[in-house]
Amino acid sequence: MYNAGTKLVQIIEIPLRSFVYTAMPTLSSFFNSNEKEKVISVMKKYVGMITIALISVSLLVIVFADLAILIFSGPKYVATEAPNILRIFMIIAFLYPAERFFAVTLDVIHMPKVNLLKIILMVFVTVLTDWLAIVVTGNVYVVAAASVFSTLTGLIVGYFAINHYYQKFTFFDMFISGYKEIILLLKRYYYRFLSKNYQVK
């Protein structure tokens, strides 16, 4: 039942990984050129854009969680806790882009030891919070919600490490940068659409 509620979140991981792999060469190129501000700018742009896009997808999944469970896991899970578990994980998924891109940025700027420490801490926090949730509450919703602490741990370690050892930036800047980039993309596609229609006429 718990796995049924996390299936769709695993599907989100696939495009997220592809964005990470797409951004890596650009991040590496700017790092090798010692252009710190551009490294951070690319990271912020990707985090902001993906998070904003994920919010709209997540809201749809949260509203239609029962239908999503029916499609991906089958009818026997619809009447269980699985839809609400999915809703909890979709809310936590808002943090995934920042955590993943902080991790890849740490690798790009040659700080794999910090990344390894981050992963160890995340595993420890996952085990501890899940164990406490099971022992203290025995509630599957609390176990699912406890996953936020692991993601927050990775996000916080990555954020402060990059700020302290490489280049300062604010968390809010990422969403401003992502929003601006989305507007630019929409304008670009809009003008391209208009130009094509004009040529056809």
Backbone as a printed PyTorch tensor [residue, N CA C, xyz], in Angstrom:
tensor([[[  0.8340,  -1.2040,   0.0000],
         [  0.0000,   0.0000,   0.0000],
         [  0.8750,   1.2620,   0.0000]],

        [[  1.9270,   1.2310,   0.8000],
         [  2.8630,   2.3670,   0.8750],
         [  3.5420,   2.5590,  -0.4820]],

        [[  3.9770,   1.4600,  -1.0930],
         [  4.6290,   1.5260,  -2.4060],
         [  3.6670,   2.0120,  -3.4850]],

        [[  2.4080,   1.6350,  -3.3530],
         [  1.4020,   2.0900,  -4.3130],
         [  1.2900,   3.6140,  -4.2870]],

        [[  1.4380,   4.1750,  -3.1060],
         [  1.3590,   5.6330,  -2.9570],
         [  2.5900,   6.3810,  -3.4150]],

        [[  3.6950,   5.6660,  -3.6410],
         [  4.9370,   6.3310,  -4.0540],
         [  5.2940,   6.0870,  -5.5250]],

        [[  4.5160,   5.2820,  -6.2240],
         [  4.8370,   4.9420,  -7.6230],
         [  4.9300,   6.1740,  -8.5160]],

        [[  3.9620,   7.0680,  -8.4030],
         [  3.9360,   8.2370,  -9.2800],
         [  5.0940,   9.1820,  -8.9700]],

        [[  5.5110,   9.2450,  -7.7120],
         [  6.6530,  10.0800,  -7.3350],
         [  7.9200,   9.5550,  -8.0080]],

        [[  8.0410,   8.2350,  -8.1290],
         [  9.1900,   7.6420,  -8.8100],
         [  9.2100,   8.0190, -10.2830]],

        [[  8.0320,   8.1920, -10.8790],
         [  7.9460,   8.6090, -12.2780],
         [  8.4750,  10.0400, -12.4370]],

        [[  8.2430,  10.8900, -11.4500],
         [  8.7450,  12.2660, -11.4800],
         [ 10.2650,  12.2930, -11.4690]],

        [[ 10.8710,  11.3060, -10.8090],
         [ 12.3300,  11.2290, -10.7200],
         [ 12.9780,  11.1040, -12.0960]],

        [[ 12.3110,  10.4630, -13.0470],
         [ 12.9170,  10.2060, -14.3690],
         [ 13.2110,  11.5100, -15.1270]],

        [[ 12.2000,  12.3910, -15.3290],
         [ 12.5280,  13.6610, -16.0050],
         [ 13.4590,  14.5420, -15.1880]],

        [[ 13.3690,  14.4530, -13.8570],
         [ 14.2510,  15.2440, -13.0040],
         [ 15.7130,  14.8560, -13.2260]],

        [[ 15.9610,  13.5420, -13.3220],
         [ 17.3290,  13.0740, -13.5920],
         [ 17.8130,  13.5540, -14.9580]],

        [[ 16.9250,  13.5370, -15.9440],
         [ 17.3340,  13.9630, -17.2870],
         [ 17.7100,  15.4490, -17.3030]],

        [[ 16.9830,  16.2690, -16.5440],
         [ 17.3280,  17.6870, -16.4220],
         [ 18.6890,  17.8580, -15.7480]],

        [[ 18.9360,  17.0550, -14.7260],
         [ 20.2190,  17.1120, -14.0250],
         [ 21.3650,  16.7780, -14.9680]],

        [[ 21.2020,  15.6940, -15.7500],
         [ 22.2530,  15.2810, -16.6910],
         [ 22.4360,  16.3110, -17.8040]],

        [[ 21.3530,  16.9870, -18.2020],
         [ 21.4350,  18.0270, -19.2270],
         [ 22.2030,  19.2450, -18.7210]],

        [[ 21.9960,  19.5810, -17.4530],
         [ 22.6320,  20.7740, -16.8790],
         [ 24.1090,  20.5630, -16.5520]],

        [[ 24.5230,  19.3270, -16.3090],
         [ 25.8900,  19.0570, -15.8530],
         [ 26.9850,  19.6030, -16.7690]],

        [[ 26.9190,  19.3700, -18.0950],
         [ 27.9880,  19.9070, -18.9610],
         [ 28.1160,  21.4310, -18.8940]],

        [[ 26.9750,  22.1210, -18.8320],
         [ 26.9940,  23.5900, -18.7560],
         [ 27.5980,  24.0470, -17.4320]],

        [[ 27.1850,  23.4040, -16.3390],
         [ 27.7430,  23.7350, -15.0250],
         [ 29.2520,  23.4920, -14.9970]],

        [[ 29.6700,  22.3670, -15.5460],
         [ 31.0960,  22.0170, -15.5710],
         [ 31.8980,  23.0040, -16.4100]],

        [[ 31.3310,  23.4060, -17.5520],
         [ 32.0080,  24.3570, -18.4350],
         [ 32.2560,  25.6890, -17.7370]],

        [[ 31.2310,  26.2000, -17.0610],
         [ 31.3800,  27.4700, -16.3440],
         [ 32.3260,  27.3230, -15.1470]],

        [[ 32.2820,  26.1650, -14.4850],
         [ 33.2000,  25.9540, -13.3570],
         [ 34.6560,  25.9390, -13.8350]],

        [[ 34.9000,  25.2480, -14.9320],
         [ 36.2600,  25.1700, -15.4790],
         [ 36.7710,  26.5200, -15.9660]],

        [[ 35.8350,  27.4120, -16.3190],
         [ 36.2040,  28.7740, -16.7440],
         [ 36.2730,  29.7290, -15.5560]],

        [[ 36.0640,  29.1750, -14.3610],
         [ 36.0870,  29.9500, -13.1140],
         [ 35.0260,  31.0600, -13.1010]],

        [[ 33.8710,  30.7640, -13.7040],
         [ 32.7680,  31.7230, -13.7280],
         [ 31.7300,  31.3060, -12.6830]],

        [[ 32.0090,  31.6530, -11.4520],
         [ 31.1860,  31.2110, -10.3270],
         [ 29.7390,  31.6820, -10.4440]],

        [[ 29.5720,  32.9440, -10.8180],
         [ 28.2140,  33.4930, -10.8900],
         [ 27.3690,  32.7700, -11.9330]],

        [[ 28.0080,  32.3660, -13.0490],
         [ 27.2660,  31.6520, -14.0940],
         [ 26.9100,  30.2300, -13.6590]],

        [[ 27.7950,  29.5970, -12.8900],
         [ 27.4820,  28.2650, -12.3440],
         [ 26.2280,  28.3430, -11.4910]],

        [[ 26.2100,  29.3280, -10.5930],
         [ 25.0640,  29.4930,  -9.6920],
         [ 23.8230,  29.9270, -10.4710]],

        [[ 24.0190,  30.7660, -11.4860],
         [ 22.8900,  31.2300, -12.2970],
         [ 22.2020,  30.0690, -13.0060]],

        [[ 22.9900,  29.1610, -13.5970],
         [ 22.4170,  27.9930, -14.2830],
         [ 21.6940,  27.1010, -13.2840]],

        [[ 22.3100,  26.8690, -12.1340],
         [ 21.6970,  26.0340, -11.1010],
         [ 20.3580,  26.6300, -10.6480]],

        [[ 20.3520,  27.9310, -10.3780],
         [ 19.1330,  28.6000,  -9.9160],
         [ 18.0400,  28.5280, -10.9840]],

        [[ 18.4360,  28.7190, -12.2460],
         [ 17.4640,  28.7000, -13.3400],
         [ 16.7670,  27.3450, -13.4220]],

        [[ 17.5450,  26.2800, -13.3750],
         [ 16.9700,  24.9380, -13.4750],
         [ 16.0930,  24.6190, -12.2640]],

        [[ 16.5870,  24.9280, -11.0680],
         [ 15.8110,  24.6460,  -9.8520],
         [ 14.4790,  25.3920,  -9.8840]],

        [[ 14.5370,  26.6840, -10.2130],
         [ 13.3170,  27.4900, -10.2400],
         [ 12.3190,  27.0170, -11.2760]],

        [[ 12.7960,  26.7560, -12.5020],
         [ 11.9040,  26.3230, -13.5820],
         [ 11.2340,  24.9910, -13.2670]],

        [[ 12.0370,  24.0190, -12.8290],
         [ 11.4890,  22.6770, -12.5730],
         [ 10.5310,  22.7030, -11.3860]],

        [[ 10.8750,  23.4680, -10.3530],
         [  9.9930,  23.5450,  -9.1750],
         [  8.6520,  24.1660,  -9.5370]],

        [[  8.6750,  25.2520, -10.3060],
         [  7.4350,  25.9100, -10.7130],
         [  6.5910,  24.9700, -11.5760]],

        [[  7.2520,  24.2680, -12.5120],
         [  6.5320,  23.3000, -13.3620],
         [  5.9660,  22.1540, -12.5260]],

        [[  6.7340,  21.7300, -11.5310],
         [  6.3180,  20.6230, -10.6760],
         [  5.1160,  20.9880,  -9.8130]],

        [[  5.0210,  22.2490,  -9.4320],
         [  3.8920,  22.6860,  -8.6080],
         [  2.5650,  22.4480,  -9.3380]],

        [[  2.5090,  22.8120, -10.6100],
         [  1.2630,  22.6270, -11.3700],
         [  0.9210,  21.1460, -11.5250]],

        [[  1.9490,  20.3240, -11.7950],
         [  1.7350,  18.8780, -11.9240],
         [  1.2830,  18.2950, -10.5850]],

        [[  1.9560,  18.7100,  -9.5180],
         [  1.6510,  18.1810,  -8.1870],
         [  0.2350,  18.5260,  -7.7500]],

        [[ -0.1950,  19.7380,  -8.0500],
         [ -1.5550,  20.1430,  -7.6820],
         [ -2.5980,  19.2750,  -8.3820]],

        [[ -2.3430,  18.9550,  -9.6530],
         [ -3.2490,  18.0690, -10.3780],
         [ -3.2900,  16.6820,  -9.7560]],

        [[ -2.1040,  16.1690,  -9.4080],
         [ -2.0250,  14.8320,  -8.8030],
         [ -2.7010,  14.8230,  -7.4340]],

        [[ -2.5130,  15.8860,  -6.6580],
         [ -3.1270,  15.9730,  -5.3350],
         [ -4.6540,  15.9460,  -5.4530]],

        [[ -5.1840,  16.6870,  -6.4270],
         [ -6.6380,  16.7310,  -6.6240],
         [ -7.1690,  15.3870,  -7.1240]],

        [[ -6.4230,  14.7890,  -8.0760],
         [ -6.8840,  13.5410,  -8.6960],
         [ -6.0570,  12.3360,  -8.2360]],

        [[ -5.6820,  12.3270,  -6.9610],
         [ -4.8430,  11.2440,  -6.4220],
         [ -5.5200,   9.8810,  -6.5230]],

        [[ -6.8220,   9.8400,  -6.2840],
         [ -7.5460,   8.5610,  -6.3690],
         [ -7.4900,   7.9760,  -7.7840]],

        [[ -7.6510,   8.8540,  -8.7690],
         [ -7.5850,   8.4170, -10.1670],
         [ -6.1720,   7.9530, -10.5190]],

        [[ -5.1700,   8.6670, -10.0170],
         [ -3.7770,   8.3050, -10.2830],
         [ -3.4560,   6.9300,  -9.6980]],

        [[ -3.9310,   6.6660,  -8.4870],
         [ -3.7210,   5.3570,  -7.8600],
         [ -4.4320,   4.2670,  -8.6490]],

        [[ -5.6320,   4.5780,  -9.1190],
         [ -6.4010,   3.6110,  -9.9180],
         [ -5.6400,   3.2280, -11.1900]],

        [[ -5.0470,   4.2200, -11.8590],
         [ -4.3420,   3.9820, -13.1200],
         [ -3.0210,   3.2410, -12.8890]],

        [[ -2.2490,   3.6810, -11.8960],
         [ -0.8900,   3.1600, -11.7290],
         [ -0.7740,   1.9540, -10.7960]],

        [[ -1.7580,   1.7740,  -9.9080],
         [ -1.6440,   0.6830,  -8.9410],
         [ -2.8250,  -0.2740,  -8.9260]],

        [[ -3.9330,   0.1180,  -9.5240],
         [ -5.0830,  -0.7790,  -9.5850],
         [ -6.1880,  -0.4000,  -8.6170]],

        [[ -7.4030,  -0.9090,  -8.8460],
         [ -8.5750,  -0.5210,  -8.0400],
         [ -8.5180,  -0.9340,  -6.5750]],

        [[ -7.7780,  -2.0010,  -6.2570],
         [ -7.7820,  -2.4840,  -4.8680],
         [ -7.1130,  -1.5130,  -3.8940]],

        [[ -6.3290,  -0.5380,  -4.4200],
         [ -5.6340,   0.4050,  -3.5400],
         [ -6.3570,   1.7420,  -3.4030]],

        [[ -7.3920,   1.9630,  -4.2010],
         [ -8.0760,   3.2560,  -4.2000],
         [ -8.7250,   3.5530,  -2.8490]],

        [[ -9.3020,   2.5390,  -2.2330],
         [-10.0110,   2.7290,  -0.9510],
         [ -9.0870,   2.6350,   0.2600]],

        [[ -7.7780,   2.5350,   0.0340],
         [ -6.8180,   2.4520,   1.1410],
         [ -6.1990,   3.8270,   1.4110]],

        [[ -5.1260,   3.8250,   2.2110],
         [ -4.4190,   5.0740,   2.5060],
         [ -3.5250,   5.5370,   1.3570]],

        [[ -3.3940,   4.7200,   0.3050],
         [ -2.4580,   5.0090,  -0.7920],
         [ -2.6560,   6.3960,  -1.4320]],

        [[ -3.8970,   6.8330,  -1.7480],
         [ -4.0560,   8.1660,  -2.3490],
         [ -3.5300,   9.3020,  -1.4640]],

        [[ -3.7730,   9.1960,  -0.1500],
         [ -3.2870,  10.2400,   0.7590],
         [ -1.7730,  10.1890,   0.9240]],

        [[ -1.2050,   8.9830,   0.8600],
         [  0.2530,   8.8540,   0.8920],
         [  0.8500,   9.5340,  -0.3360]],

        [[  0.2100,   9.3230,  -1.4840],
         [  0.6430,   9.9760,  -2.7180],
         [  0.5880,  11.4910,  -2.5700]],

        [[ -0.4940,  12.0040,  -1.9770],
         [ -0.6300,  13.4610,  -1.7780],
         [  0.5080,  14.0030,  -0.9080]],

        [[  0.8430,  13.2670,   0.1510],
         [  1.9350,  13.6960,   1.0470],
         [  3.2580,  13.7570,   0.2850]],

        [[  3.5390,  12.7210,  -0.5070],
         [  4.8050,  12.6770,  -1.2420],
         [  4.8630,  13.7190,  -2.3600]],

        [[  3.7360,  14.0580,  -2.9410],
         [  3.7300,  15.0910,  -3.9810],
         [  4.0300,  16.4660,  -3.3930]],

        [[  3.6370,  16.6870,  -2.1550],
         [  3.9750,  17.9480,  -1.4760],
         [  5.4730,  17.9780,  -1.1810]],

        [[  6.0120,  16.8590,  -0.6880],
         [  7.4490,  16.7770,  -0.3990],
         [  8.2680,  16.9250,  -1.6820]],

        [[  7.6970,  16.4740,  -2.8120],
         [  8.4040,  16.5120,  -4.1070],
         [  8.7680,  17.9280,  -4.5370]],

        [[  8.1170,  18.9520,  -3.9640],
         [  8.4850,  20.3390,  -4.2760],
         [  9.9520,  20.6100,  -3.9530]],

        [[ 10.4880,  19.8860,  -2.9840],
         [ 11.8770,  20.1020,  -2.5430],
         [ 12.8880,  19.3260,  -3.3790]],

        [[ 12.4250,  18.3650,  -4.1660],
         [ 13.3420,  17.4910,  -4.9050],
         [ 14.2670,  18.2300,  -5.8800]],

        [[ 13.7510,  19.1650,  -6.7140],
         [ 14.6550,  19.8240,  -7.6660],
         [ 15.8270,  20.5280,  -6.9900]],

        [[ 15.5500,  21.2730,  -5.9200],
         [ 16.6350,  21.9850,  -5.2190],
         [ 17.6310,  21.0040,  -4.6250]],

        [[ 17.1440,  19.9510,  -3.9810],
         [ 18.0510,  18.9710,  -3.3590],
         [ 18.9130,  18.2830,  -4.4060]],

        [[ 18.3280,  17.8860,  -5.5370],
         [ 19.0750,  17.1870,  -6.5920],
         [ 20.1100,  18.1010,  -7.2380]],

        [[ 19.7340,  19.3510,  -7.5080],
         [ 20.6710,  20.2520,  -8.1750],
         [ 21.7610,  20.7570,  -7.2330]],

        [[ 21.4710,  20.8620,  -5.9520],
         [ 22.5380,  21.1780,  -5.0000],
         [ 23.5600,  20.0450,  -4.9970]],

        [[ 23.0700,  18.8050,  -5.0800],
         [ 23.9540,  17.6390,  -5.0720],
         [ 24.8650,  17.6290,  -6.3010]],

        [[ 24.2840,  17.8400,  -7.4870],
         [ 25.1010,  17.8070,  -8.7140],
         [ 26.0600,  19.0000,  -8.7580]],

        [[ 25.6390,  20.1300,  -8.2140],
         [ 26.5200,  21.3020,  -8.1700],
         [ 27.7140,  21.0460,  -7.2470]],

        [[ 27.4910,  20.3810,  -6.1330],
         [ 28.5930,  20.0140,  -5.2380],
         [ 29.6030,  19.1210,  -5.9490]],

        [[ 29.1160,  18.1970,  -6.7600],
         [ 30.0200,  17.3370,  -7.5300],
         [ 30.7940,  18.1430,  -8.5680]],

        [[ 30.0930,  19.0430,  -9.2480],
         [ 30.7150,  19.8420, -10.3090],
         [ 31.8140,  20.7470,  -9.7500]],

        [[ 31.5940,  21.3130,  -8.5630],
         [ 32.5910,  22.2300,  -7.9830],
         [ 33.6230,  21.4850,  -7.1310]],

        [[ 33.7080,  20.1820,  -7.3550],
         [ 34.7330,  19.3230,  -6.7360],
         [ 34.6210,  19.2570,  -5.2110]],

        [[ 33.3930,  19.0250,  -4.7430],
         [ 33.1640,  18.8340,  -3.3100],
         [ 32.4250,  17.5150,  -3.0730]],

        [[ 32.9560,  16.3980,  -3.5930],
         [ 32.2650,  15.1070,  -3.4390],
         [ 32.2010,  14.6320,  -1.9900]],

        [[ 33.1650,  15.0580,  -1.1580],
         [ 33.1590,  14.6400,   0.2460],
         [ 31.9490,  15.2190,   0.9800]],

        [[ 31.6230,  16.4600,   0.6590],
         [ 30.4320,  17.0880,   1.2600],
         [ 29.1870,  16.3540,   0.7900]],

        [[ 29.1740,  15.9970,  -0.4980],
         [ 28.0370,  15.2630,  -1.0560],
         [ 27.8750,  13.9080,  -0.3770]],

        [[ 29.0010,  13.2300,  -0.1510],
         [ 28.9560,  11.9280,   0.5270],
         [ 28.4360,  12.0850,   1.9570]],

        [[ 28.9210,  13.1100,   2.6530],
         [ 28.4440,  13.3900,   4.0140],
         [ 26.9480,  13.6570,   4.0050]],

        [[ 26.4940,  14.4070,   3.0110],
         [ 25.0660,  14.7210,   2.8680],
         [ 24.2400,  13.4460,   2.7170]],

        [[ 24.7130,  12.5440,   1.8600],
         [ 23.9900,  11.2890,   1.6130],
         [ 23.9330,  10.4310,   2.8760]],

        [[ 25.0590,  10.3590,   3.5990],
         [ 25.1030,   9.5830,   4.8530],
         [ 24.1150,  10.1590,   5.8670]],

        [[ 24.0930,  11.4850,   5.9830],
         [ 23.1690,  12.1410,   6.9130],
         [ 21.7150,  11.8870,   6.5140]],

        [[ 21.4480,  11.9220,   5.2080],
         [ 20.0860,  11.6810,   4.7250],
         [ 19.6230,  10.2570,   5.0430]],

        [[ 20.5270,   9.2920,   4.8640],
         [ 20.1880,   7.8950,   5.1900],
         [ 19.9120,   7.7620,   6.6810]],

        [[ 20.7780,   8.3710,   7.4990],
         [ 20.6110,   8.3130,   8.9540],
         [ 19.2790,   8.9440,   9.3780]],

        [[ 18.9750,  10.1180,   8.8180],
         [ 17.7320,  10.8160,   9.1620],
         [ 16.5240,   9.9980,   8.7130]],

        [[ 16.6100,   9.3750,   7.5370],
         [ 15.5090,   8.5400,   7.0350],
         [ 15.2210,   7.3840,   7.9850]],

        [[ 16.2790,   6.6730,   8.3640],
         [ 16.1180,   5.5200,   9.2630],
         [ 15.5640,   5.9650,  10.6170]],

        [[ 16.1440,   7.0410,  11.1620],
         [ 15.7310,   7.5180,  12.4900],
         [ 14.2900,   8.0030,  12.5040]],

        [[ 13.9170,   8.8450,  11.5360],
         [ 12.5660,   9.4100,  11.5420],
         [ 11.5020,   8.3480,  11.2320]],

        [[ 11.8320,   7.4190,  10.3050],
         [ 10.8820,   6.3330,  10.0140],
         [ 10.6860,   5.4350,  11.2280]],

        [[ 11.7870,   5.1250,  11.9030],
         [ 11.7120,   4.2710,  13.1000],
         [ 10.8830,   4.9500,  14.1900]],

        [[ 11.1370,   6.2450,  14.4110],
         [ 10.3740,   6.9860,  15.4270],
         [  8.8890,   7.0580,  15.0500]],

        [[  8.6270,   7.2930,  13.7700],
         [  7.2270,   7.3770,  13.3140],
         [  6.4930,   6.0650,  13.5280]],

        [[  7.1820,   4.9430,  13.2640],
         [  6.5570,   3.6210,  13.4460],
         [  6.3670,   3.2970,  14.9180]],

        [[  7.4170,   3.5200,  15.7090],
         [  7.3780,   3.1610,  17.1360],
         [  6.4180,   4.0630,  17.9180]],

        [[  6.4990,   5.3640,  17.6710],
         [  5.7130,   6.3240,  18.4620],
         [  4.2570,   6.3740,  18.0090]],

        [[  4.0190,   6.4080,  16.6880],
         [  2.6490,   6.5970,  16.2060],
         [  2.0520,   5.3460,  15.5590]],

        [[  2.8850,   4.5640,  14.8590],
         [  2.3640,   3.4130,  14.1150],
         [  1.4310,   3.8060,  12.9940]],

        [[  1.5280,   5.0760,  12.5760],
         [  0.6350,   5.6160,  11.5530],
         [  1.3830,   5.7420,  10.2350]],

        [[  0.8480,   5.1620,   9.1700],
         [  1.5270,   5.1570,   7.8770],
         [  1.6450,   6.5700,   7.2990]],

        [[  0.7100,   7.4630,   7.6320],
         [  0.7870,   8.8420,   7.1570],
         [  1.9850,   9.5660,   7.7720]],

        [[  2.2150,   9.3170,   9.0430],
         [  3.3530,   9.9420,   9.7350],
         [  4.6650,   9.4210,   9.1630]],

        [[  4.7080,   8.1300,   8.8460],
         [  5.9000,   7.5440,   8.2280],
         [  6.1860,   8.2260,   6.8900]],

        [[  5.1360,   8.4280,   6.0960],
         [  5.2960,   9.0930,   4.7960],
         [  5.7550,  10.5390,   4.9770]],

        [[  5.1110,  11.2490,   5.9040],
         [  5.4580,  12.6510,   6.1410],
         [  6.8730,  12.8060,   6.6920]],

        [[  7.3520,  11.7950,   7.4080],
         [  8.7030,  11.8450,   7.9880],
         [  9.7820,  11.9180,   6.9160]],

        [[  9.4430,  11.5270,   5.6910],
         [ 10.4090,  11.5770,   4.5850],
         [ 10.8740,  13.0000,   4.2920]],

        [[ 10.0780,  13.9800,   4.6870],
         [ 10.4570,  15.3680,   4.4260],
         [ 11.7520,  15.7370,   5.1550]],

        [[ 12.0050,  15.1120,   6.3100],
         [ 13.1980,  15.4540,   7.0840],
         [ 14.4800,  15.0370,   6.3670]],

        [[ 14.4400,  13.9030,   5.6910],
         [ 15.5930,  13.4470,   4.9180],
         [ 15.8800,  14.4030,   3.7570]],

        [[ 14.8370,  14.7700,   3.0240],
         [ 15.0030,  15.6840,   1.8970],
         [ 15.4850,  17.0520,   2.3740]],

        [[ 14.9190,  17.5360,   3.4760],
         [ 15.3450,  18.8260,   4.0370],
         [ 16.8010,  18.7890,   4.4830]],

        [[ 17.2220,  17.6500,   5.0290],
         [ 18.6190,  17.5140,   5.4560],
         [ 19.5630,  17.6950,   4.2750]],

        [[ 19.2850,  16.9770,   3.1750],
         [ 20.1140,  17.1030,   1.9800],
         [ 20.0850,  18.5050,   1.4060]],

        [[ 18.9150,  19.1140,   1.4040],
         [ 18.7630,  20.4600,   0.8630],
         [ 19.5490,  21.4820,   1.6880]],

        [[ 19.4250,  21.4010,   2.9980],
         [ 20.0910,  22.3620,   3.8910],
         [ 21.6130,  22.2290,   3.8210]],

        [[ 22.1100,  20.9890,   3.8610],
         [ 23.5650,  20.7620,   3.7850],
         [ 24.1100,  21.2980,   2.4580]],

        [[ 23.4300,  20.9660,   1.3520],
         [ 23.8710,  21.4330,   0.0410],
         [ 23.8490,  22.9470,  -0.0650]],

        [[ 22.7790,  23.5660,   0.4190],
         [ 22.6310,  25.0230,   0.3430],
         [ 23.7390,  25.7460,   1.1060]],

        [[ 23.9620,  25.3420,   2.3440],
         [ 24.9670,  26.0260,   3.1540],
         [ 26.3930,  25.7350,   2.6800]],

        [[ 26.6400,  24.5410,   2.1640],
         [ 27.9770,  24.2020,   1.6530],
         [ 28.3200,  25.0520,   0.4380]],

        [[ 27.3820,  25.1740,  -0.5000],
         [ 27.6350,  25.9760,  -1.7030],
         [ 27.7960,  27.4470,  -1.3350]],

        [[ 26.9430,  27.9260,  -0.4320],
         [ 27.0350,  29.3250,   0.0090],
         [ 28.3410,  29.6220,   0.7280]],

        [[ 28.7750,  28.6990,   1.5650],
         [ 29.9510,  28.9380,   2.4040],
         [ 31.2660,  28.7410,   1.6460]],

        [[ 31.3300,  27.6880,   0.8370],
         [ 32.6000,  27.3280,   0.2090],
         [ 32.7490,  27.7990,  -1.2390]],

        [[ 31.6610,  28.2320,  -1.8640],
         [ 31.7910,  28.5580,  -3.2870],
         [ 31.2500,  29.9380,  -3.6380]],

        [[ 29.9320,  30.0910,  -3.6440],
         [ 29.3340,  31.3600,  -4.0530],
         [ 28.0130,  31.5610,  -3.3290]],

        [[ 27.8020,  32.7700,  -2.8140],
         [ 26.5910,  33.0410,  -2.0470],
         [ 25.3910,  33.2650,  -2.9810]],

        [[ 24.2360,  32.7810,  -2.5510],
         [ 22.9740,  33.0150,  -3.2390],
         [ 21.8650,  32.7900,  -2.2270]],

        [[ 20.6830,  33.2700,  -2.5410],
         [ 19.5540,  33.0600,  -1.6340],
         [ 18.5850,  32.0490,  -2.2380]],

        [[ 17.8790,  31.3820,  -1.3760],
         [ 16.9360,  30.3500,  -1.8160],
         [ 15.8250,  30.9660,  -2.6570]],

        [[ 15.3840,  32.1520,  -2.2900],
         [ 14.2790,  32.8070,  -3.0000],
         [ 14.6830,  33.2050,  -4.4140]],

        [[ 15.9870,  33.5050,  -4.6090],
         [ 16.4860,  33.8840,  -5.9400],
         [ 16.2000,  32.8210,  -6.9930]],

        [[ 16.2150,  31.5640,  -6.5760],
         [ 16.0240,  30.4640,  -7.5180],
         [ 14.6480,  30.5260,  -8.1770]],

        [[ 13.6470,  30.8830,  -7.4020],
         [ 12.2860,  30.9160,  -7.9370],
         [ 12.0670,  32.1450,  -8.8190]],

        [[ 12.7190,  33.2550,  -8.4610],
         [ 12.6580,  34.4520,  -9.3130],
         [ 13.3210,  34.1570, -10.6540]],

        [[ 14.5030,  33.5190, -10.5990],
         [ 15.2440,  33.1680, -11.8100],
         [ 14.4470,  32.1870, -12.6760]],

        [[ 13.8580,  31.1790, -12.0450],
         [ 13.0520,  30.1930, -12.7700],
         [ 11.8230,  30.8150, -13.4040]],

        [[ 11.1590,  31.7140, -12.6800],
         [  9.9680,  32.3930, -13.1990],
         [ 10.3150,  33.2320, -14.4210]],

        [[ 11.4200,  33.9930, -14.3330],
         [ 11.8510,  34.8310, -15.4610],
         [ 12.1840,  33.9880, -16.6840]],

        [[ 12.8420,  32.8510, -16.4550],
         [ 13.2180,  31.9720, -17.5610],
         [ 11.9830,  31.3700, -18.2360]],

        [[ 10.9850,  30.9890, -17.4470],
         [  9.7420,  30.4430, -17.9990],
         [  9.0250,  31.4940, -18.8510]],

        [[  8.9770,  32.7450, -18.3640],
         [  8.3530,  33.8390, -19.1180],
         [  9.0700,  34.0570, -20.4480]],

        [[ 10.4210,  34.0320, -20.4200],
         [ 11.2060,  34.2000, -21.6450],
         [ 10.9270,  33.0750, -22.6440]],

        [[ 10.8520,  31.8390, -22.1420],
         [ 10.5630,  30.6920, -23.0130],
         [  9.1800,  30.7970, -23.6370]],

        [[  8.2030,  31.1910, -22.8150],
         [  6.8330,  31.3290, -23.3240],
         [  6.7500,  32.4120, -24.3940]],

        [[  7.4480,  33.5290, -24.1690],
         [  7.4640,  34.6160, -25.1560],
         [  8.1210,  34.1620, -26.4530]],

        [[  9.2300,  33.3990, -26.3000],
         [  9.9570,  32.9140, -27.4700],
         [  9.0760,  31.9980, -28.3310]],

        [[  8.3900,  31.0750, -27.6620],
         [  7.5100,  30.1630, -28.3950],
         [  6.3010,  30.8930, -28.9790]],

        [[  5.8240,  31.9060, -28.2700],
         [  4.6750,  32.6840, -28.7500],
         [  5.0330,  33.4410, -30.0290]],

        [[  6.2020,  34.1170, -30.0200],
         [  6.6260,  34.8670, -31.2010],
         [  6.9610,  33.9420, -32.3670]],

        [[  7.4990,  32.7680, -32.0680],
         [  7.7850,  31.7880, -33.1080],
         [  6.4830,  31.2920, -33.7520]],

        [[  5.4780,  31.0880, -32.8960],
         [  4.1580,  30.6600, -33.3740],
         [  3.5350,  31.7310, -34.2660]],

        [[  3.6560,  32.9950, -33.8380],
         [  3.1050,  34.0970, -34.6200],
         [  3.8080,  34.2240, -35.9640]],

        [[  5.1390,  34.0830, -35.9480],
         [  5.9040,  34.2330, -37.1880],
         [  5.5570,  33.1240, -38.1860]],

        [[  5.3430,  31.9010, -37.7000],
         [  4.9780,  30.8000, -38.5700],
         [  3.6080,  31.0360, -39.1980]],

        [[  2.6580,  31.4950, -38.3790],
         [  1.3100,  31.7770, -38.8840],
         [  1.3270,  32.9110, -39.9190]],

        [[  2.1910,  33.8980, -39.6590],
         [  2.2830,  35.0410, -40.5820],
         [  2.8350,  34.5850, -41.9260]],

        [[  3.8380,  33.7050, -41.8870],
         [  4.4360,  33.1910, -43.1330],
         [  3.4390,  32.3430, -43.9180]],

        [[  2.6230,  31.5720, -43.1930],
         [  1.6080,  30.7380, -43.8560],
         [  0.5960,  31.6210, -44.5920]],

        [[  0.1880,  32.7220, -43.9630],
         [ -0.7800,  33.6150, -44.5740],
         [ -0.1650,  34.3420, -45.7720]]])
